[in-house]
Amino acid sequence: MTGWWKRFDWLSLAVTLALIGIGTVAIRSAGCARAEVIFHGMWVNNLITAGVGLVLYFVIAAFDYRKGFGLVVVPAYLVSLVLLVTVLLVGSEQFGGKRWLWFFQPSEVSKLCVISLVAVLFGDDASRLARLRSTFWGFLLAAVLVGVPAVLILAEPDLGTTLTLLPAVLVMLLVGGVWRRGLVTLVIAGAIAALVLLGAAYEAYRPGVSAERRERILKYVPLKSHQLKRVQVFLFPEQDQLGAGYNLREAKIAIGSGGFAGKGIGRGETHHLKYLPQAISMNDFIFCVYAEETGFVGTLVLLTLFGVLLVSGCWTAFRASDGVGRLLALGVTTLIFAHVYVNIAMSIGIVPITGLPLPFISSGRTFLIVVLCGLGLIQSVNVHREENKK
């Protein structure tokens, strides 16, 4: 560990602290706009959660991921499966889904467990699986290990979390050399299925379609009613702007009204006047709150910080001294990218709306701690890369 601080990615840490600061300010602004006093102090809870997460961040960074990490990931993965089953049985139901078990979300924890397991199993060239990675059996093992938690998360239902986990794992498996023909086939099949679903929804909701034909088409679409509404809003945002399309309409108004320099911190009219629904202003649509108050300048700063963080993660993966570290860094980086892209893209209407937090900015204890632990793993790859060459 001599001289570990020389290999520590201080720029990544600085960006992380800056994003936590921005998120705390945004949460305070969104919380103070709510009538319930309990939300006025949510920014303090965010700072406390960030403090806990940063402690774990440094502990994980100091821990050599090559020593004993493989003994931890399998039990952690199995425990995450147990928690995912438990939340379906006894979890508290909020907004039509069972996602909370006591005070945390098992689905968020499971993402990091899956990424860690995939990195260890398919990144270690000395393991027994090394020769099976490029075969059908390696592909089948990966599909089972990722598919089981993905199905359990979908059953909550939580489509957004699944849609961020799968790209992260896919990148890891491609780089790890898992049977590429199977992976490419799976991606193509998924793309075709998505296009078919969008095509069916378009035909069902396009103007002039009778109710009977719409009902016949939607009978074969495997989406729940609230998911179909979100797809309808995505395809035809001008329809039902006072109903299903209201959130997206107000989100766009909030972002656009920010102008170049914004209206000022705490002066966003859209959420303070409660046009932007308060139930989502602190989490899924907090980007709209931030964009209205800081404008184009603030948004550019935020995107630049995310860009630096993501490039840093990719650079760590490139310089990693072993396959496990490379896959860990890529998996966590891709997961963060997926969250940033989907959250901001849904706020401006270029992807269907789904409940997904913006890293560091949205209010959410479990997700913030998971992201900080993931970044701690990336720092561990940085800190110990030279030691692993000896």
N, C-alpha and C positions, 0 to 999 in steps of 0.2 A: 504493500500500500504506500510505499515511499513515493512522495511526489505525485500522489493521485490528483491533487488539486490542479496540477499542471495540465492534466488530461480532461479535467472537468469542463463541460461545455457551459461556460459562464454566460454566454450570449443567450442560450436557450433558457437558462434560469431567469435572466433579466426579462426576457420576453414573457415568460410564464407569470412573473410577478406583475408586469405591466397589464397583462390580460386579466389577472385576478382583480387588480385595481379598477380597471374599466368595468368589469362585471359588477363589482360592488357598488359603484356609482350608478350603474344602470338599474340594478335591483332596488336601490334606495329610491330612485326617481319613480320607478313603476310601483313600488310598494306604498310610497307616500300618497299616491293618487287614489288608493283604495280607501273606502270608508271604514273598513275594519282596522282597528288600531293594531291588532296583532301583526299585520303585514308591514307596519311602519318600521319595525325593527328587524326585518328579514335580512337587511344588509349586514347587521351584526352577526347573525347566524351564519351568513356566508363567509365572513372573515374567520369565524371560529372553525368552520368546516375546512376552509383553506389552510388554517394553521395546522389542523390534524393531518390534512393531506400532505402538507409540506414536510412534516416530521416523517411520515411514511416515505415520502419522496427521497429524503436524504438517507434514511435507513436502507432502502432498497438500492440506492445508488452505491452505497458503501459495500453492500453485499456482492460477492463475486458470483454472478449468475451461473458460472461453470461448476461451482462447488455445491453440490447438494440440491441444486435447482430441479434436477430431474426427479429427485425423490419427492418433491413437494407438488409438482404439477398434476400428477395423476390423482392423488387424494383430493386436491383442490377441485379438479374437474368433476370428480364423483360427488363431492359435497355440493357443488353448484347444481348438479342434476337433481339431487335430493331437494334442494331449496326451490328449484323451479317446479317440481312436482308439488311440494308443500304449499307454495303460493297459489297454485290452482285449486287446492283443497280447502285451505283455511285463510287465504290472503284476503285483505280488505279490498272491496270493490270501489273504484273511483272512475267516473266518466265512462262507465260501461265495460271496464276491464279489471281483472284481478292482477295487479302488478306490484302491490306493496305487501311485504311481510314484516309486520311490526313497524320498524322505522327505516327500512331500506328496501331497495328494488333488486331482487335476485338476478333479474335479467341483465342489469348493468354489470354486476360482479361476474356473471357467467361469460361475458364477452372477453374479459381479460384472462379468465381461466382457459377458455378455448384457444385463444391466441398463444398463450404460454405452452399449452400441450402440443399444439401443432408445431411450434418452433422447436421444441425438444425432440419430438418424434421424427420430424422430417428435415431437421437442420443438422443433425449429428451424423457426420459421414462414417463414424466408427460404430454406429448402432447396427443392430440386426436388420432394421428396416431399410438401411441404406440401399441394399441391392433390390429391394422390392418397390422402391419409390416410383420407378419409371414403368411399373407394370400395372395391370388391371387391379391386382390385389391391393397395391398401395393406394390406388385411387378409391377403391371400395372402402378401405379402412378410413380414409380421410372423409369420405362421404358420410359414413356412419357416425364418426366422432363429431362432425359438424352438424349433421342432419338432426340428430336426436335433440340437442339443446335448441336448435332453430325451430323445430316443430313444437317443442314445449313453449317457447316464447311466442310463437304464432297463436298458440291456443289461449293466451291470456285475454284478449288478443293484443299483440304489440308488433305490428308490421314494420314500423319505423326502425326499431332496434334490430330486427332481422335484416333489413335492407342495408344497415351499416356494418353488421358483422360479416355478412357474406362477401362483400368486396375485399375486406381486410384479409380474410382467410384465402380467398381466391388468389390474391397477389402473392401471399406467402407460399401457396402450393405451386404456383407457376415458377417462382424463383427457386423453390426447393427442389424442382425437378420431378414432381409427381406427374404421373402419366398424362402428358399434355394433350394427347388426342382426346382423352376422356374429358379433360377440363374444357377444352375448346368446344367439344360437342355439347357439354352442359351449358356453357355460356350461350351458344347459338340457340339451343332449345329454350333457354330462359328468355332470350330476346324475342324469339318467335311467339312464345306464350304471352309475353307482355304486349306485343303488337296485336295479337288476336283479341286480348281482353280490351285493349283500348279501342280497337275497331268495333267490337261488339257494343261497347258502351257508347261510342259515337253514333252508331246506327240506332241504338235504343233512344238516345236523348236528342237526336237532331230534330230541328223544328219540323212539324208536320207529321211526325210518326204517331200512329194511333196508340192508345193506352193498351189495347189488346196485343199489338205487335211488340210494344216495349216489354210487356210482361212475359211474352214468350221468349224474347231474346235474353232478358235478365235471369230467367230461370236456369240458364246454362252458365252463368257467370259466377264463379266461386268467390264472391266478395260479399261482405256484410253490408247492410243498408247504409250505414254511415260512411263506409269506404266507397260505395257506389256514388254517394252524394259528393264526395271529394273528387272523384274522377269526373263527375258531371261538371263541377265547378272548374276543373282544370281544362276540360275540353270546350266548355261554353260559359266563360266567366260572366257573360252579360245576362245569363239566365238566373232568376231567383236571387237578385242582389240584396234583397232584404231578408232572405232566408239562408239557404246553404252557402251562398256566395258572399254573405255579409262580411265575414272575417277577412277574406282576401281583399275585398273592396277597400275596407278601412285600413288594412295593412299597406296597400299601395298608396293610399292617400297620405298616410303618416310618413312613409318614406319620401314621397315626392314633395311634401310640404316642408321638409327639412331644408331644401334649397342647397346653397353652396356651403354656408357656415353653420346652419342649424339655428334653432330657436333659443338655444341655451339650456344648460343642465337644469332639469326640474321645470321647464317651461313648455314641454310638449303638450299641445292642446288636444291632440287626438285621444291620448289615453287619460289625460287629466279631466277632460270633459266626458270621458267614458264612452266615446265612440268606438274605440278599440276595446273589445271585451276584456274586462279586468282579470277574468279567470285564466287568460292565456298571455297577458301582457308581461308577466314576470318570468315566463319560461319559454314556451314555443315561439312566441312572437316578440320576444324582447329586442330582437334586432330592429324592429320597427320603431320601438321606443327610442333606442339609441340613435338610429338614423335620423329621426325627426329632430332630436335635440342637438345633434352634432353635425348634421348635414353631410355633404359630399366629403368635406375635409376629414371629419371624424370617421366616416366609413372607410375612407382610403387608409387612414392610420390603422384601423382595426384589421383590414384585409392584409396590410403590409406585415403587421405583427404575426398574423396567422401564417402568412407566406414564409416568413423567416423561421418560424417554429417547424413548419413542414419540411423546408429545405434542410434544416439542421438535422431532423430525423432521418431524412434520406442520406445525408452525408455521413451520419453515424453508421447507417447500414452499409454504405459503400466501403467504409474504412474498417468494418468489423473484422476481427481476426478469425472468426469461425462462423459456420452456418447458422448455429443457434442464435447468436447475437444478431446476425444479419436479418433473420426472419423475425425476431422479436422487434427490432427497430422498424422494419417495414410494416409489420402488422399493426403496431400502435399508431404509427404515422398515418397509415391508410385509414384506420378507424377514425382518427381525429378529422382527417380530410373529408371523409364521408359525412360526418356530422355537420361540419362547417358548410359543405356544399348543399346538402339537402335542406338544412334549416334556412339558409339565406335564399336558396332557389325557390322554396315553397312560399317564402314571404313576398317574392316578386312575381309569383305565378308561373314559373317555367317548369315546375314539377308539381304533381298533386300534393295537397296539404297532408301532412302526417305529423303526429305528435313526436317531436324530436328536439332535444335541447341543443343550444349553441354552446360549445365548450367554453368554460370559464365565465360566460356572460349570463346564461340562464340560471335561474334559481333551482338548485337541485343538489342535495348533499351527497347521495350515493354516486352520481355521475361525476361530480367534481373530484371526489376522492379517488375514484377509479382512474380518471384521466391523469391525476397527479402520480398515482402508482405506476401507470403505464409509462409516463415520462421518466419516472425513477428507474425503470427497467432500461430505458434508452441511455440514461446517464451511466448505469452500471456497465453497459456495453462499451461506452466511451472510456470510463475510468479504468477498466480492466483489460482493454484490448492489447496493450503492450505486455502485460503480465502473462497473457495467454500465449504469447509467442515464445516465451522463455522455456 
